[in-house]
Amino acid sequence: MPKKRLSWWLSTALVVLLFALTGCQAVQGLDIAQAIQNNASITSGASNTSIQFELVPGTKPLSADEQALVDTFNPLKLEITHAIMEDKQHLSADGTLTYSKGSIPFKLNLLDTQYVIQIEGAPKPVVFDPFAAQGGTSAQAAALLPEGIQSKLGSAIQQIQPALVKLLIAKMPNPQHITVTSVSDTINQEPLSLQKAHIEMNGTEAASLLSTMLSGLLEDEEGLQDLIGQLYDAILPVIQQQAGADSQSSVFLSLLQNKQVAVGFAYSAVRSFLEKAVADLGQASQDSSSSWFSSKATLSLDLFIDGNKQLRKQAAELYIPAPEPDADIAAYKLSFAAESWDLNKPMKLNPIDTSGGTMKITSEPSSLFVFLSQLDKQSAIYKLLKDDLHVTRKVIHLAMNQSGDAEEGSLQPFINADGVTMVPVRFISEQLGAEVKWNGDLQQVTIIDALTGKTIVLTLDNKIASVNGANIQLESAATLHDSSTFVPVRFIAETLGSKVEFDDATRVVTIKRD
């Protein structure tokens, strides 16, 4: 099995394990399963959370860039000091991201599928919709589903979350090492008498528990079909509402309205998925390079439950060794802690003021450069993105055709009659973080460096260019080739703060921007 697929399964398995960790049997009179089910049914409340990620250095030396990243982000801590869940589609949070060079305070709102983030150093809140920002299938889905429908669909799916958690827990046996003690603690200034469940396991046991749970789901045909039926009942009205104005969906909708057929089809797909998951887990547990499910991987979890069988506090530590003992990173450590209060009480999120406008991050190549250009250059977020993560660092390789001449219908670089390498202006400029505008009347292309604001103007068949209003003599003029504008690569790249290299042997132009 490819490593990428195995890695995905391991991370998915960990998520399932954390949410369905204990079986249906009570431990020392404490019904942990019921508390986890109650937690899945919470519709509002307040909480705080702390997550810390650490790398344990190995014996193999790191490269200079790798060492710089480790020094910067080891450890990396995310603290949510106060989160409010108005409902499952609307929440707010105040938090801080802390790393070795400083901390970045932020405020966050989740409004249906849209995130609004106010970051220290940004002049306006940032708006980001991960559903709409993705390319390909997700973008097509976003086009088919208006925001209101997306929200209702998400709400409908969350209706079955308690039933899903209940079904998972019912199939999960208790871990071998679990103890329960009575403790007193204070949460949000409220003294509480709690039952503390302490759970410990290694990766080998985790694989066994997950395999048992998934195998139990496969055996429970009735329970699985009932869950799919609940999902069908929740999302069908949403689909019908969207399809109401779409005449082309009538055939699809008529088939979908047959619940028995729809559930049967979905059940077959889910069953195949679960069978593959069990097989992958079995293979992972036998794979010596599978660090997630090795005996050296450990999980320690504390669950604090009140008299109403509500999960009020959690603390977890996860240790994952590297698959190679002599690797540059020996292990990964993740620590998690959370508290919650005012469960299922009426709550109102703290809204972020967007009346003064917002900043948007899209999938466009220049979007991140535009975002950086608006940040306070002395702010921690700017230095983190620009100096530590090097998000503006670009390496572009452009292969020339074998002859080096311009070919009809090709956007490959070519060498013109002046001996100058020409490249497509829109592609190269946008990849380097610049915006491109075309004026057909003047036969001019304008390139605006989103990060520095530098403006370049070139006119077709004219060897004089303008850079911030100053005239510059070009080696060769911009030219139109197969309906696309080509420009001298060295002039454009160097004006945008990049370096150009040409490999005679491979006929590849390499452009680098820091």
C-alpha positions in Angstrom: 0.0 0.0 0.0 1.4 3.5 -0.8 2.8 5.4 2.1 0.5 8.3 1.5 -2.6 6.1 1.8 -1.3 4.4 4.9 -0.4 7.7 6.6 -4.0 8.9 5.9 -5.5 5.7 7.4 -3.3 6.0 10.5 -4.3 9.6 11.1 -8.0 8.8 10.5 -7.7 5.9 12.9 -6.3 8.1 15.6 -9.2 10.5 15.3 -11.7 7.6 15.5 -9.8 6.3 18.5 -9.9 9.6 20.4 -13.7 10.0 19.8 -14.7 6.4 20.5 -12.1 5.3 23.1 -14.1 3.3 25.6 -16.7 0.6 25.2 -20.2 0.3 26.4 -19.4 -1.3 29.7 -19.3 0.9 32.8 -16.1 1.0 34.7 -16.3 1.1 38.5 -19.9 2.4 38.2 -18.9 5.2 35.8 -20.7 5.1 32.4 -18.0 6.6 30.3 -19.7 5.7 27.1 -22.8 7.7 28.0 -20.7 10.7 28.9 -19.0 10.6 25.5 -22.4 10.3 23.8 -23.7 13.3 25.9 -20.6 15.3 24.7 -21.5 14.6 21.1 -25.0 15.9 21.7 -23.9 19.3 23.1 -25.4 22.1 21.1 -24.0 25.1 22.9 -21.6 26.1 25.6 -18.2 27.6 26.5 -14.7 26.1 26.7 -11.0 26.6 26.7 -8.4 24.5 24.9 -4.6 24.1 24.9 -2.7 22.1 22.2 1.1 21.7 22.2 3.2 20.0 19.5 6.8 19.0 20.1 9.5 17.3 18.1 12.1 15.0 19.8 15.4 15.4 17.9 17.0 12.3 16.6 20.6 11.3 16.0 20.8 12.3 12.3 21.8 15.9 11.8 19.3 18.3 10.3 19.9 20.6 7.3 20.3 24.3 8.1 16.7 25.0 6.9 15.3 22.1 8.8 17.1 23.1 12.0 15.8 26.7 11.6 12.2 25.4 11.5 12.7 23.1 14.5 14.2 26.0 16.5 11.3 28.2 15.5 8.4 25.8 16.1 9.6 23.4 18.8 7.4 23.6 20.7 4.4 25.1 19.0 1.4 25.9 21.2 -2.2 26.9 20.4 -4.3 28.2 23.3 -8.0 29.0 23.0 -8.6 31.0 26.2 -12.4 31.4 25.7 -14.6 29.8 23.0 -18.3 30.2 22.8 -20.5 27.8 20.8 -23.8 29.4 20.0 -24.7 26.3 18.0 -22.7 23.9 16.0 -22.5 26.2 13.0 -21.7 29.4 14.8 -18.9 29.9 17.3 -16.3 32.4 18.4 -12.9 32.0 20.0 -10.1 34.1 21.5 -6.7 32.5 21.3 -2.9 32.8 20.9 -0.4 30.9 18.8 2.9 30.8 20.6 6.3 29.7 19.2 9.9 30.3 20.1 10.1 33.9 18.6 6.9 35.2 20.1 3.1 34.9 20.1 0.3 35.9 17.8 -3.1 36.8 19.4 -6.2 36.2 17.3 -10.0 36.2 17.4 -12.0 33.8 15.3 -15.6 33.4 14.2 -17.1 30.4 12.5 -20.3 31.5 10.6 -21.7 28.5 8.8 -18.8 27.5 6.4 -17.0 30.8 6.6 -14.2 31.7 9.0 -13.5 35.3 10.0 -10.2 35.8 11.7 -8.9 38.9 13.4 -5.1 38.7 13.7 -2.8 41.1 15.5 -0.8 42.8 12.7 -3.6 42.7 10.1 -5.5 45.9 9.4 -8.7 44.1 8.8 -10.3 40.8 9.6 -9.4 37.9 7.3 -12.3 36.0 5.7 -11.7 32.5 4.5 -14.1 29.8 3.3 -12.2 26.5 3.0 -15.1 24.9 1.1 -15.2 27.5 -1.6 -11.4 28.1 -1.7 -10.5 24.6 -2.8 -10.1 23.8 -6.4 -11.6 21.0 -8.5 -14.5 19.0 -7.1 -14.9 21.2 -4.0 -15.1 24.4 -6.0 -17.7 22.7 -8.3 -19.7 21.6 -5.2 -19.6 25.1 -3.8 -21.0 26.4 -7.1 -23.8 23.8 -6.9 -24.5 24.5 -3.3 -25.2 28.1 -2.3 -24.1 29.2 1.2 -27.5 28.8 2.7 -27.7 25.2 1.4 -24.2 24.5 2.6 -25.1 25.6 6.1 -28.3 23.5 6.1 -26.4 20.5 4.8 -23.8 20.8 7.6 -26.5 21.2 10.2 -28.4 18.1 8.8 -25.2 16.0 9.0 -24.6 17.0 12.5 -28.0 15.8 13.5 -26.8 12.2 13.2 -23.5 12.8 15.1 -24.9 11.5 18.4 -26.2 8.4 16.7 -22.8 7.8 15.0 -20.9 8.2 18.2 -23.3 5.8 20.0 -22.9 3.2 17.3 -19.1 3.5 17.3 -18.9 3.2 21.1 -21.2 0.2 21.1 -18.6 -1.7 19.0 -15.5 -0.6 20.9 -14.3 -2.8 23.8 -12.8 -1.1 26.9 -9.0 -0.6 26.9 -7.0 -2.9 29.2 -5.7 -0.1 31.4 -8.4 2.1 32.7 -9.1 3.3 36.2 -11.6 5.6 37.8 -11.1 7.9 40.9 -13.1 10.6 42.5 -11.5 14.1 42.4 -12.4 17.7 43.1 -11.6 20.4 40.6 -12.6 24.0 39.6 -13.8 24.8 36.1 -14.5 28.4 35.2 -14.5 29.3 39.0 -17.1 26.6 39.7 -16.0 23.9 42.3 -17.0 20.4 41.1 -16.9 16.9 42.3 -15.9 14.8 39.3 -15.1 11.2 38.4 -11.7 10.9 36.6 -11.2 8.1 34.1 -7.5 7.5 33.4 -6.8 5.5 30.2 -3.4 4.3 28.9 -2.6 2.2 25.8 0.1 1.7 23.2 -0.2 1.6 19.5 -0.5 -2.2 19.3 -3.6 -2.1 21.5 -5.0 0.8 19.6 -4.8 -1.1 16.4 -6.6 -4.0 18.0 -9.4 -1.8 19.4 -10.0 -0.1 16.1 -10.0 -3.3 14.2 -12.5 -4.8 16.7 -14.7 -1.7 16.4 -14.7 -1.7 12.6 -15.3 -5.4 12.4 -18.2 -4.9 14.8 -19.7 -2.3 12.4 -19.4 -4.7 9.5 -21.3 -7.4 11.5 -24.1 -5.0 12.5 -25.8 -4.7 9.1 -29.0 -3.5 10.6 -27.4 -0.8 12.8 -25.2 0.5 10.0 -28.2 0.7 7.6 -30.3 2.5 10.2 -27.5 5.1 10.6 -27.4 5.6 6.9 -31.1 5.9 6.9 -30.9 8.6 9.5 -28.4 10.5 7.3 -30.7 10.1 4.3 -33.7 11.5 6.3 -31.5 14.5 7.4 -30.1 15.5 4.0 -32.9 14.6 1.6 -34.9 17.8 2.3 -31.8 19.9 1.7 -31.2 18.2 -1.6 -34.8 18.6 -2.6 -34.7 22.3 -1.8 -31.6 22.8 -3.9 -33.0 20.6 -6.7 -36.3 22.5 -6.8 -35.0 25.1 -9.1 -32.9 22.7 -11.2 -34.8 20.9 -13.9 -31.8 18.8 -14.9 -31.8 17.1 -11.5 -35.3 15.6 -11.8 -34.0 12.1 -12.9 -31.4 12.0 -10.2 -34.0 13.2 -7.6 -36.5 10.6 -8.6 -33.9 7.9 -8.0 -32.8 9.4 -4.7 -36.4 9.6 -3.4 -36.5 5.8 -3.3 -35.0 5.5 0.2 -34.5 1.7 0.0 -32.5 2.0 -3.2 -30.5 5.0 -1.9 -29.7 3.4 1.5 -28.8 0.1 -0.1 -26.4 1.8 -2.5 -24.8 3.8 0.3 -24.5 0.8 2.5 -22.6 -1.2 -0.2 -20.2 1.7 -0.5 -19.7 2.1 3.2 -19.2 -1.6 3.7 -16.5 -1.7 1.0 -14.9 1.3 2.8 -14.9 -0.5 6.2 -13.6 -3.8 4.7 -10.7 -1.9 3.2 -10.1 0.0 6.5 -9.9 -3.3 8.5 -7.5 -4.7 5.9 -5.3 -1.6 6.0 -5.3 -1.7 9.8 -4.2 -5.3 9.8 -1.4 -4.5 7.4 -0.3 -1.4 9.4 -0.1 -3.5 12.6 2.2 -5.9 10.9 4.4 -3.2 9.3 7.5 -2.7 11.3 7.8 0.9 9.9 4.3 1.8 11.2 5.3 4.0 14.1 1.6 4.9 14.9 0.7 1.3 15.9 4.0 0.1 17.4 4.3 -0.9 21.0 6.4 2.3 21.6 3.6 4.6 20.6 1.6 5.6 23.7 -1.5 7.4 24.5 -2.5 8.7 28.0 -5.9 10.2 28.4 -7.8 11.6 31.4 -11.6 12.2 31.2 -13.3 14.2 34.0 -17.1 13.6 34.2 -19.6 15.3 36.4 -22.7 14.0 38.1 -24.9 14.7 35.1 -22.6 12.4 33.0 -21.2 15.4 31.2 -17.6 15.4 30.0 -16.2 18.6 31.7 -12.5 18.3 31.3 -10.0 16.3 29.2 -6.2 15.9 29.1 -4.3 13.8 26.7 -0.7 13.0 25.8 0.3 11.3 22.5 3.8 10.0 21.8 4.6 8.7 18.3 8.1 7.4 17.6 9.7 7.9 14.2 9.7 4.7 12.0 13.6 4.9 11.8 15.5 5.0 15.1 18.4 6.9 13.6 16.2 9.5 11.8 16.6 13.3 12.2 13.4 13.4 14.2 13.1 10.7 16.9 9.5 11.2 17.9 6.5 13.4 17.9 4.6 14.5 21.0 1.2 16.1 21.2 -0.4 17.4 24.4 -4.1 18.4 24.6 -6.2 19.9 27.5 -9.7 21.3 27.5 -12.4 22.4 29.9 -16.1 23.2 29.2 -18.9 24.9 31.1 -22.4 26.3 30.5 -23.3 23.2 28.5 -26.5 23.4 26.4 -27.3 26.9 27.9 -28.3 29.8 25.7 -25.1 31.4 24.3 -24.2 34.3 22.0 -20.9 34.4 20.2 -18.6 37.4 20.3 -18.8 38.8 16.8 -15.8 40.2 15.0 -16.5 43.7 13.6 -16.3 43.6 9.8 -18.0 46.9 9.1 -14.6 48.5 8.1 -14.0 45.8 5.4 -12.2 42.5 5.3 -9.2 40.8 3.7 -9.7 37.7 1.7 -7.4 34.7 1.0 -8.3 32.8 -2.1 -6.6 30.1 -4.2 -5.1 32.6 -6.6 -1.3 32.4 -6.7 -0.9 36.1 -5.8 -3.5 36.0 -2.9 -0.9 35.3 -0.2 1.4 38.0 -1.5 -1.5 40.5 -1.4 -2.3 39.5 2.1 1.3 39.9 3.2 1.6 43.3 1.6 -1.2 44.6 3.9 0.3 43.3 7.2 2.3 45.4 9.6 5.9 44.6 8.6 6.9 44.5 12.3 4.1 42.2 13.4 4.8 38.6 14.5 2.4 37.2 11.9 4.3 38.9 9.0 7.7 37.8 10.3 6.4 34.3 10.9 5.0 34.0 7.3 7.8 35.8 5.5 11.0 35.1 7.5 10.3 31.8 9.2 7.9 29.9 6.9 9.2 31.6 3.7 5.8 31.6 2.1 7.0 33.9 -0.6 9.9 31.6 -1.6 9.3 30.4 -5.1 11.3 28.1 -7.3 9.9 27.8 -10.9 11.3 25.5 -13.6 10.4 26.2 -17.2 11.5 23.7 -19.9 12.2 25.1 -23.3 11.4 23.1 -26.4 14.2 21.2 -28.0 15.1 23.7 -30.6 14.6 26.8 -28.5 12.3 28.3 -31.2 8.8 29.4 -30.7 6.3 26.7 -31.6 2.7 27.4 -32.6 0.3 26.7 -29.7 3.1 26.3 -27.1 3.5 28.4 -23.9 7.0 27.0 -23.4 9.9 29.6 -23.1 11.7 30.2 -26.3 14.8 32.1 -27.5 13.9 35.0 -29.9 15.9 36.5 -32.7 17.7 38.8 -30.2 19.0 35.7 -28.3 16.7 36.6 -25.4 14.7 33.9 -23.5 11.0 34.8 -23.6 8.4 33.5 -21.1 4.6 33.9 -20.9 4.0 37.0 -18.8 0.8 36.0 -17.0 2.1 32.6 -15.9 5.5 33.8 -14.7 4.2 37.0 -13.0 1.4 35.3 -11.1 3.6 32.5 -9.9 6.0 35.1 -8.5 3.1 36.8 -6.7 2.3 39.6 -9.1 -1.0 40.6 -10.6 -1.3 41.1 -14.4 -3.6 43.5 -16.3 -3.9 43.8 -20.1 -4.9 47.0 -21.9 -5.9 46.0 -25.5 -6.3 49.6 -26.7 -2.8 50.5 -25.7 -1.3 47.0 -26.3 0.2 47.2 -22.8 0.6 44.7 -20.0 0.9 46.0 -16.5 2.5 43.8 -13.8 2.0 44.8 -10.1 4.1 43.1 -7.5 1.6 42.4 -4.8 4.3 42.3 -2.1 6.2 45.5 -2.8 3.7 47.4 -4.9 6.3 47.8 -7.7 4.6 48.4 -11.1 6.0 47.3 -14.4 4.4 48.4 -17.7 5.4 46.9 -21.1 4.1 47.7 -24.5 4.1 45.1 -27.3 7.0 45.5 -29.8 8.5 48.4 -27.7 11.9 48.0 -26.1 11.1 50.7 -23.5 9.5 49.6 -20.3 8.3 51.5 -17.3 9.2 50.5 -13.7 7.4 52.7 -11.1 7.2 55.5 -13.8 10.9 55.3 -14.8 11.8 54.2 -18.3 14.0 51.2 -18.7 15.7 49.9 -21.9 14.9 46.3 -22.6 17.1 43.7 -24.3 14.1 42.7 -26.3 10.5 43.9 -26.6 7.4 42.1 -25.3 5.8 40.1 -28.1 2.5 38.4 -28.9 2.9 34.7 -29.5 -0.2 32.4 -30.1 -2.5 35.0 -28.4 -0.3 35.2 -25.3 2.1 37.9 -24.3 5.8 36.8 -23.9 8.4 38.9 -22.1 12.1 38.8 -21.4 12.5 36.4 -18.5 15.5 38.0 -16.9 14.0 41.5 -16.9 10.7 40.4 -15.4 12.2 38.0 -12.8 14.9 40.4 -11.6 12.6 43.3 -11.4 10.3 41.2 -9.2 13.3 40.4 -6.9 14.1 37.0 -8.4 17.2 35.3 -9.8 17.3 33.4 -13.2 19.4 30.4 -14.1 19.6 28.5 -17.4 20.8 24.9 -17.7 22.3 24.4 -21.2 22.2 20.6 -20.8 18.6 20.3 -19.8 17.4 23.5 -21.5 15.5 24.4 -18.3 15.0 28.0 -17.0 15.0 28.2 -13.2 13.6 31.2 -11.4 14.0 31.7 -7.7 12.4 34.2 -5.4 13.0 34.5 -1.7 
